[in-house]
C-alpha cells in the first residue's frame, strides 16, 4: 500500500500572490507542446515556419483555457451555473474539462485556418501529437493536488489519498498520465513521422484518447455531484463524452484512407 505524499498545492507564495503547481504544470505542458511543435515543423512533409508554431500555440492556449472552463461548467456543474452564473469565471476554485478544452481547440483551429488560409485538418494533424504533452503534465498536476482518485483497490500500488479516507485507491490520474499522455504521445509521434492521409493523425488522436479515457473511467470515481449515470453503477460522464470522439475518429480514418485509395 502506498500513501500520497500530500504535496502542498502552492509551489511559491509571494505575499498575496500564490503560484500553484497545477498552473505550473499547464505552463510546462504548453512549453513542451511548443518545443515538440518546432521539431515537428522541421519534418520534410510538414515544413512549417517556426513563427507559425508559436502563433498556433497561442490559439491553442486560448482554446484550452476558455473551452476547458466553459466545458466543465456546462458538462459537470450546470446546476451550479444556473444558481450562480459567475461561477464560470471562478477558475481559481478548480474545474477544467478536457472535452470542453477539445471543443475550444477545434474552434481555435478554424480561426487559425481562416487566418493563414490553410485546411483545418492539416492544422489538426500537425497539432495532434503535441496535445498529449499537456495531458500528461495536467494529470501530474491532478496527482500533486491529490484529486480525481479512483475506486478502492487491493492492488499493491493502491494509494491512500489524504481527502479520500483510509482505503487505498487506484491512482487513476497516474493511469491517465501514462495512457493519455506518454503512450498516446509516443503512438502519435511514431504514426505522424511519415506522410499520412489528411485527417488520419487527428483521427488516431480522437480514437486513442477516447479509448484510453474510457478504460480509466472504469476505475476512476465520477464527480460526486454527478455520480454514475442512469443508475448503471459504471457509466460515467467521461465515457459518454468520449464515445463521440471514438466514433468521429473511426469515420475520419475511413474517409482519409478511402480518399487516398
N, C-alpha and C positions, 0 to 999 in steps of 0.2 A: 504494500500500500504506500502510495506517495502522498505528500502533503504540499499543497500550493504554497509557494514562498511568500505570499501575501505582500507583494511589492506595493510601495506607495505609488498610487497613480500619478502623483505630481512629481515630475522629474526635476524641475527647477522652480523655485519661488523667489521672485524679486519684488519685495514689498507687496503691493496689491496684485501683482501680475503672477499668475501661476501657469507654468508650461507643463501640460500633461503628456505622459508617454504616448497616449493614444494619438494625439495630434502629431507628435514627432514621428510616429510610425506612418502616418499618412504622408508626411513630408518625405520620409525615406522612400516610401513606395513611389511617389511621384518622381523623385530623383532617379530611382532605379529604372523606372519606365523610360525616362528621357535618355538615360545612358544606353540602355539596350536599343532604344529607337535610333540613336546616332550610329550604332553598329549596323542595325538593320538597313538604314538608309543607304549605306555604302555597298550593299549587296548588288551585284550586276543587274539582276532582274527588277530591282527597286529604283536605285539611282535618284533618291530624293536629295535636295539641298538641305544642309544642316539646319538652316533657319526655318524651314518648313516644319521640321520635327518640333522645334521649340514652340512655334505657333500652334501646332496641333495639340501639344501638351496643355497649353493654356485653355483651349476649348474643352479638352477632356476634364481638366480640373474643375472648371465651372459646371460641366455636366454632372460630374460625380457628386460635388457638394450640394448643388441645388436639387438634382434628381434624387440623390440619396435621402436627403431630409424630407422632401415632399413625399417621396415614395413611402418612407417609414410612417409618416403621419397618416397617409391615406390607407396604406395596407394594414398597419399594425396598431394605429392609435386614432382611428377616425372618430370614435365616440368622444375621446378627449379633445379633438379638434372642434367638434360640434359645440362642446361645452365652453371651451376656451380657445378661440381661433388663433390667438397669438402664440399658442404652443408650437406652431410650425416654425417659428424663428428661434425658439429656445434650444439651440444646438448644444449649449453648454450642459444641458440636462441629459445628453446622450440620445442615441437613436438615429441610426443610418441604415437604409435598406439597400442591399446590393441590387435587387431587381429595379428599384426606383432609380438607383445610380446608373444602371444599364440603359434605362429609357432616356435619362438625361444625356448620357454619352451618345446615344443614337441621334438625338436631336442635334448635339454638337457636331456630329459627323455631317449631317445635312447642311448645317450652316457653313462648315469648313469647305465642303464640296462646292457650295454656291460661291464662296469667296474665291476659290482657286480654280473653278471650272473643271472639277475632277469628278469622276464617277464615285458615288458614295461607297460602293462596295470595295473599290480599290483602297479607300481610306480605312474601312473596317478591317480589310485583310492585312493592311500594314500594321494596324494597332493591336490586333487580337493577341499576338504573342507577348505583348508588353503588359497587358492588363493583369495577368496572374501575379506579377511582382507586387502590385498594390494589394491584391487579395491576400498574399502571404503576409505582408507587413501588417495589414489590418487585423488579421486573425491573431497575430502575435500581440497586437495591442489589446485585443479582447482577453488574451491569456493574462497579460500583465494586470488588467483590471479585475481579473477573476470573475468574468461574466460569460454567459452563454454556455454554461456547463451542460453535461449530458445526464442521462439517467443513471441510477445506481448500478454498479457492476462489481463482480467479484474477480475480475481480471487483475493480474499482478500490476498493471500500470494504472489501475483506478486511482483517482486522486481526490483527496478531501479538500474542498474549497471553503474558505472562511465563512461565506454567507449562504452556504448550501446545506448546512447541517453536518452531522458526524459521519455520514455514509460516504465511502469512496465512490466517485462517479467517473463516467467517461470524460476525458479531457477533449470534448468534441471540437473545441476551437483549434486544437492542435491537429486533429484529424483533417479539418478543413484547410489549415495552413499547408499541410503536406499534400493533400489531394488537389484542392482548387488552386493552390499556389505553386509548390515545387513540381509536382507531377504534371499538371496541366501546362506549365510554362515549358518544361522540357519537351513534352509531346508537341506543342505548337511550334516551338523553335525548330525542332527536327523536321516537322512537316513543312514548314514555310521556308526552309533553306533553299528549296528549288522552286521554280515557277509552278504554280498550281492554277487550276481554272478559277476564274473570278467567282467569288463568294465561298470558295472551298475552305479557306483558312478561318474566316469568321464563322462559317457553319460548324467547323470542328470545335471551335471555342464554345459555341452555344450547346452542342451536344455534350461535350466533355464536362463543362460546368454543371449543366442540368443533371447529368448522371451522378457526378461526384456529390453534388449538394443533396440530391435525393437520398443517396446512400447514407450520408451522415445524419440526415434528418431522422432516420430510424433510431438513433441513439442519442440525439440531441433533444433536450426538453424544449417544447414550444414556449413562447411568451406566456406568462401566467395569466394575463388578462384575455388571451385568445384560447389557449389550450388546444386540444385535438379537435379537428373539425368533424361535424356531423355525428359526434358520439362514437367515432370509429376506434379511438384508442391508439391510433397510429398515424392517421393522415394529418399533415401539418400545412400551414400556410406556405412554408418554404417549398414543399412538394408541389402544391397547386401552382405556384408561380414558376416553378422550374419545368413543369410539363410542357407549356407552350414553347419554351426555349428548345427543348429536345425535338419537338415536332418541327419547329421552324428550321432548326439546323439540319434535320434529315431531309426536308424538302429542298433546302438550298444546296445541299450536297448533290442531290439527284439532278437538280437543274444545272448546276455548274458542270458536272461531268457529262451530263446529257448534251449540253451545248458543245462541249469540246469534241465529243464523238460526232 
